[in-house]
């Protein structure tokens, strides 16, 4: 058959052989070289000609049938669909020129010392899959549309509420908890729910860029507020003009400051007087190594102006993409209505698995294991920095997945970060997170890297920064 001579496979190409067979046959149909009603070679014959397994050819034919190019005839094999002439009017994909080709990106793993990365190797997939199997044994209900759960299945909301009450002192009922696709979606939804164009948002500076982007996307004006040793510094005047205040009080991102009780009370009074909302992003609160965590800001709120958000990306694994919002009762229905227009509902199987994981106590065991390893890694890193005499100060330690390292005032932290990147390290400058000028520094993530990786990373850092030592020490070279 002439068709067999027109097909050729390149076994060095990326992609599967069945995809190549499918693509070539589809092209022949689109160009009219295979006409409507024309009989295709048998799968056995084509497999022998191309020297591939028959299953590979069957899979390619199934793809052609699924897209309407080919139809199966009882006892006659396959033939080009009679409606295939309609495809001749469609443009045929052509190869891009070499300079326009894109190389597909592959998922990677973080390199030292990328911030905000948990160690996913500490997470037990075996235990997780056991709870996933348990959830799936309920039957097929989790596989259906469940649009009546836009803010999460009730079981997960109840377990999250219980966890937050016990561990963070959050005052809430389960129906105030909304499940989201990570904390970033929560910020996006809150921005669109609470803000109008040109309304003001006070935000820590330096601070979390994802929150800043969410407020700006809604058309709000972000007013950067400096951070001192007690947390965000609100203006003495003009506070009544802020519609929303965003803070990370338990472990300020990226500096690591824990907001003092006095500053928390001042913030709550300011929000009450201005009728402003406070969004408390309880980032990194689970990881304290030398002291007991302070209760959440929300637990002190008597006026229901605090909206509490968090996620399981840092405590479990980022790909889970499940977060939560604790809403004042007045916002629950409005938030649910907005959430349902965005994605109808969050992944049900993952929600049910997480609910079982929380209820069994496995989550708490995992947190204890992470705290132990993260504390050891932070201590080991600081010891190496001291032994090597690297001129980087770490004023806040003993908590968090990251550490902010401060540099001499005359150092350009972006230049320093670029030099480390050239050495194969990922250490962003603190200025990346700031709107206004901020003291130079670097943000180190330590949680995702074992002691061997930390040791290699610090050695690379020492070598990379050796040429900058005079400026890092704050001394100017003569002349």
Number of C-alpha atoms within 10 A of each C-alpha: 9 6 13 14 9 10 15 12 14 10 10 8 9 8 10 12 21 20 15 19 22 18 14 15 23 21 17 17 21 22 16 14 12 20 18 18 15 15 18 21 15 16 20 14 14 21 18 13 13 17 10 15 15 17 13 18 24 17 17 21 23 17 18 20 17 11 11 15 23 27 21 16 10 7 6 10 13 20 21 24 20 15 13 18 18 11 17 14 9 10 9 13 8 6 8 9 7 7 6 8 9 8 6 6 6 6 6 6 9 16 17 25 25 20 22 22 23 23 21 18 10 15 18 12 12 9 12 18 13 13 22 21 13 13 20 15 11 9 8 8 12 17 11 8 11 16 13 12 17 22 28 25 20 18 16 23 24 17 19 24 22 20 17 16 17 11 14 19 17 21 18 18 16 16 16 21 26 27 31 27 18 22 24 20 20 24 23 18 20 21 22 18 15 16 20 15 13 12 17 23 25 24 26 29 25 24 26 20 14 14 21 23 17 20 28 18 14 20 17 22 19 22 16 20 21 20 20 13 13 15 25 28 19 20 12 7 7 9 18 15 14 21 20 26 25 23 27 27 28 28 26 25 27 23 26 24 23 22 22 16 16 9 16 20 14 14 20 23 15 20 22 19 11 16 16 22 21 27 23 22 27 21 22 23 24 22 25 20 17 10 9 9 17 17 16 23 28 25 16 17 19 11 13 18 19 26 20 22 25 24 26 17 18 21 22 22 18 16 11 17 19 25 21 24 28 28 23 17 14 10 15 17 13 11 21 20 13 17 23 16 10 11 13 18 22 24 19 19 16 18 23 21 20 26 23 22 21 17 17 12 10 16 19 15 10 15 16 13 12 23 20 12 18 27 22 15 21 23 13 16 19 15 12 15 19 12 9 11 10 17 20 17 17 16 12 15 18 16 25 27 29 25 25 24 19 21 22 18 15 14 19 17 23 18 12 21 21 16 18 22 16 10 15 16 21 21 24 23 23 24 21 16 20 19 18 11 11 16 16 19 27 25 26 22 25 28 28 26 24 16 15 9 15 21 16 12 21 20 14 16 21 19 12 19 19 12 11 15 14 14 18 22 16 14 11 10 7 4 3
